[in-house]
């Protein structure tokens, strides 16, 4: 069977797994080395000798701090002010990226994510959601070569997150179980799509992967909120994150990639305990080796030309 539609257990999105498409000439996009010298780099200044990580405001922010205001309506459309924090977390070494970080360095990355999330959550009264994401390489949207992660607080819930939260709640209502728990248990029992695991986290290519070589990292223990990760788990999460990115680098010839963290929201109409029962925070990682085209744009259905079973096998080779 060359093609199969698969429906995501949580979001309800359909994905078309079309392995034969990957055999087309140029099906996998070549990537461009986005090298930038230190002399050209805007992130080489302002470092203290002791600093390994620094946090700065984005010079070209998508949102800016401001006064909270309710969602209003104009010309028949709902609108909300673009208020929020938009920060950059910079890592000192210009030419050293996450796959090559030491244990202490990668743990420091994760701690910086968690600590900035907590700080922004305490300061930004407007924020409903805080997004942590990383672009590596030109095809992934990185305009600056120097390794840096972005953190953005939003006064609204992102649509993709909203679909996942609603889907998780509905699955729990119908089945009495957390959907992510079911997914993780199946992947661990089957084993063929696991690409990394340690005592606290497991990473696998999802059965319904939207992108070629997509990987998700989940905590083994149920937890809806990324910012509540215990100090003792930071190193394990860093280990899993670095492990997956090393596999990308080795098996896929150091591709451009994006990763981001999905977590339960800061604010919602539902009590905190609701999400603890039905949702699990996680990281999603996508190598950028394929461009969407007219089918995806016109249908909202992603075509994945690499079967997740084969993707995991390649990453583990």
HELIX and SHEET records of a PDB file:
HELIX    1   1 UNK A   19  UNK A   23  5                                   5    
HELIX    2   2 UNK A   38  UNK A   40  5                                   3    
HELIX    3   3 UNK A   98  UNK A  100  5                                   3    
HELIX    4   4 UNK A  103  UNK A  123  1                                  21    
HELIX    5   5 UNK A  138  UNK A  140  5                                   3    
HELIX    6   6 UNK A  159  UNK A  175  1                                  17    
HELIX    7   7 UNK A  179  UNK A  190  1                                  12    
HELIX    8   8 UNK A  226  UNK A  228  5                                   3    
HELIX    9   9 UNK A  231  UNK A  251  1                                  21    
HELIX   10  10 UNK A  272  UNK A  278  1                                   7    
HELIX   11  11 UNK A  294  UNK A  299  1                                   6    
HELIX   12  12 UNK A  308  UNK A  315  1                                   8    
SHEET    1   A 3 UNK A   3  UNK A   7  0                                        
SHEET    2   A 3 UNK A  14  UNK A  18 -1                                        
SHEET    3   A 3 UNK A 302  UNK A 304  1                                        
SHEET    1   B 9 UNK A  53  UNK A  57  0                                        
SHEET    2   B 9 UNK A  86  UNK A  91 -1                                        
SHEET    3   B 9 UNK A 148  UNK A 154 -1                                        
SHEET    4   B 9 UNK A 129  UNK A 136 -1                                        
SHEET    5   B 9 UNK A 257  UNK A 262 -1                                        
SHEET    6   B 9 UNK A 282  UNK A 287 -1                                        
SHEET    7   B 9 UNK A 215  UNK A 219 -1                                        
SHEET    8   B 9 UNK A 201  UNK A 204 -1                                        
SHEET    9   B 9 UNK A 194  UNK A 197 -1                                        
SHEET    1   C 2 UNK A  72  UNK A  74  0                                        
SHEET    2   C 2 UNK A  77  UNK A  79 -1                                        
END                                                                             
